[in-house]
Amino acid sequence: MFDPKKLLDDLLGSKIPGTESTVRDKASQATQLAKDNPIATGAIVAVLLGTSAGRSVTGAALKVGGLATVAGLAYKAYQNYKSGAEPSAEPGSAQPEILPPADPSFDPAAAPQGEDEFALSIIRAMIAAARADGHIDDEERARIADRLRLSGIGEDAEQFLLRELERPVDMDAIVASAVTEAQRVELYTASRLTIAPDSRAERGYLDLLAGRLKLPDALVDHVEATVSAANAPLPPVS
């Protein structure tokens, strides 16, 4: 069985424990070994699913791990929303510092359903968001399988991701997997981290998700601002 928290680290391009490497770095190395099957830039979720995001969280977020990144960004947005501040951020500027949430409800270790189970919920939400434009067909799934093998994330994790890609997106299950207000904010934050909503389908999916999670518009605006500040374009892999 794979480690859900490690897989989430991989999806967000976080540091591999004990090294200075990221999964994004490994993807770059694989590209050099397989010129006929190049791997895209960006966090592994963009590599695998070909989303328009093509970006990764940068700076401090890369050092704390995927689950902590999602929790930290969600809490930052929630904190700003509660303070009554105006949401404002330029992409790649004034990056928010990722700190352990002072509110214990945002602590991943305190998840009522268990930390691993909530990490799986976040991963499923990210995959659903990445599929929002509906572009994944049988040919693309085959390419994804090839990229997964090159990524080195492990056979169990590969099979899990491929199974998730085969299943219809279940919005009811995604929404039901958040059992607290904090988790609803975290699921939306993870989904917004996955895609830059450049198409109507992507924007529509995020709007639908926010509505189903019963998130106030002002809070959604703060998540948007916080994620935009944490994201930065990545240079192409040469």
N, C-alpha and C positions, 0 to 999 in steps of 0.2 A: 504493500500500500504506500502511495506517495504521501509526502508531507504537504497538506494544503497551504500552510503558511509559507513554506519554501516556494511552492508553485506561484503563490501570489507575489513573492519577491521577484521571481522570474518574470512574471507578467508586467511588472512595473519597472523592470530594469534595475532593481536594488542590488547592492553589493552582495556578492557571494561570501558567506561567512568565512572569516579567516583569510580573505584575499582582498586585493584591490581591483578585482575583475568583476564585471557585470555580465549578465547573460547577453546583453547587447554586444559586448566585446567578443564573446564566443561566437555569436552570429557573424560578426565581421570576419573572424578567423575562418569560419566555415565557408564564407564566400570565396576566400582565396583558394580554398581546396576544391571548390565546385563552381567554376566559372559558368558552367552550363545551367546552373540552378541557383542564381544569385539570391541572396537574402536581403530584404529591404532594411532600411534604417529604422531606428526607433525602438521602443519597448517591444518585448516579445509579442505582446498582443497585436501590435501593428504588423510585426513580421509575419505572424501566423495568419492573421485574418485580413490583411491588406486594407485596413481601415484608412480613412483620410487623416487620422490623427498624426501618424508618422512622427510622434513626439515622445518625449519622456519627461517625467518629473526630474528636476535638476537640483543641484546643490545639496542641502542638508537632507532632503527627502530620500536621496539615494543611499544614505548611510543608516537609516533607522529601520528599514524593512517595510515591505508592502503593506501589511496590516496596520502598522503604526503610522505609516504615511496617510492612509485613508482616514484613520481615526483622527490624526492630528489636523489634517486639512478640513475635515468635516467639523471638528470642534472649533477651529479658528473661524470658519464661516458662521457657525451657530453663535459663537461669542460675539462676533461683530453685529449679527442680526439682533441679538438681544440688547446690545448696547444702543441701538438706534442709529448707528453710523450709516453713512451713505456708501453703498458698494461702489468701488472704483478701483480699477487695476488695468494696467497695460500689460499684454502678454510678455512674459520674460523679464518684467521689471518688478522691483520691490518684492522679491520672493518672500513668502511668509516663512517664518521660522517654525520648524516642526518640533513642537514640545509635547511632552506627555500631557494629555488633557487633565485639567484640574477637576473636571466633572467626572466622577467614577462611572457614570453611565456611558461614557465614550471610551472607557478602558476595554480593549479587546479581551483581556484576560477575564473580565467580569461578564462576558456575554452569557445570558441565561441558558442558551442552547449549547454552550461550549465554544471555546475559541476556534477549534478546528472546523466545527460545523458552520460557524458564521463566516470563516474564511472561504469555505466552499460556496456559501451564498453570495459572497462578494464576487468570486470568480464567475459564477453563473450569471450574475448581473452584468459583468463586464463583457462576457461572450454575447449575451443577448443584445447589448448596446452595439457591439461591433458588427452584429448582423442586421442592424436597423435598416441599412440601405438595400437589403435583400439580394446582394450580389453573389452569394456563395452557391455555386452549382456543383455538379459532380466533378467537373474538371478542376474547379478551384479546390475542392476537398482533396483531390489527389495531390495537388501542388502543396497544400497545407501539410498533408501527411509527409511529403518529402522534406519540407522545411522543419517539421517537428523532429524527424530523425537526425537532421543536421544540428539541431539546437542543443542536443545533449541533455535534455531535461529529464530523461528516464522513461522507460517503457510504460510504467503504470500511469504516469502523468500524461504521456502521449495518448494512451487509450482513453483516459478520462476526457481529455479535450476533444478527441474525435467523436466520442459518444455524444458529448454535449452539442457538437455541431450537427449531428444527425437528428437530434430531437427538435420538434417545433418549439419556438419560444413560448414559454408559459408565464405570461405576465402575472397571473394569479399566484403562482408559486413563488415568483420573485418577491412580490409585495408581501405575501404571507410569511416569508422567511425573516422579515424584520419584525421583531417582537417588542421593540422599545422605540421611543421617539428618536433617540440617538442613532439607532441602527437604521431607521428610515433615512436620516440625513446621510449616513455613511454609504448606504446602497446607492443613493443618488449621486453622491460625490464620486464613488468608484466608477459609475456609469459615465459621468461627465469626463473623468480622467481618460476614459477609453477612447472617446471620439471627440473630434472638433466638429460641432454640428454645422457643417457647410452645406448640407443638402436639406431639402424639405423633409425627407424621410427621417433623417437623423434628428433634426430639430423637433419634428412631430413626436418621435419616440420619447425623447427626453421630456417634452411637455406632458405627454400621456403618463409617463412614469411619475413625474412630480405630482400630477393630479391624483393618481392612484395611491401614492404614498401620503397624500394629504399635506404636502409641504406648502406653506404660504409663499406667494410670489416673491415677497421681499427676501425670504430665506433662500429661495432658488437663485435670486440675483446675487446674493452674497457667496453662494457656492460657486457660481459662474466667475465672479471676480477673484475668488481665492484660487481656483484652479487655473484661471488664465495667468495669474501671477506666478504660479508654480511651474507652468509649462514653458518650454522654450524649444524652438526648432532645432533639429539636429542636422549636422552636415551629412552629405551623402557618403556612403561607404565606397571607398575607392577600390 
